[in-house]
Every structure is written in structure tokens, then in C-alpha cells.
């Protein structure tokens, strides 16, 4: 008869536990992934909102610069006359 030491028993018990509860380990990873995805939703929404605001601001600044150029050129024409 072969003797089994403590390390082998704990190893066997660990393997048995893993095979009996292995699915829960994978479910925990899926659950964690879903939690992270849920936390990312508001961040993505706010990033899109900031990007849209940046685009509007860029358009307004471009129009402001164009108006300033027109005003400067008209002032120079009035000064020359």
C-alpha cells in the first residue's frame, strides 16, 4: 500500500475543488468584464460629448478669425481712403 503525504492530499483536494467549481472561475471573469464595460459606457458618452463640443468650438473660432480678417482688411481700406 502506498502512503500519500500531506502535499499530495492538498494537491488532490485542490484539483477536485477546481474541477467542481471551475465554471464559477470563468463566470467571475465574464461578470468582471461586464462590470468594466458598464463603467466604460458613461466615459465613452462623455468623450463623444467633449469631442462634439471641441468641433463646435473649432468652427466658432474659425469663423471668429475669418471675421477679424475681414474687419482688419476693411479698416485698412478705410484708412487708405
Secondary structure as UniProt FT lines:
FT   HELIX           6..80
//
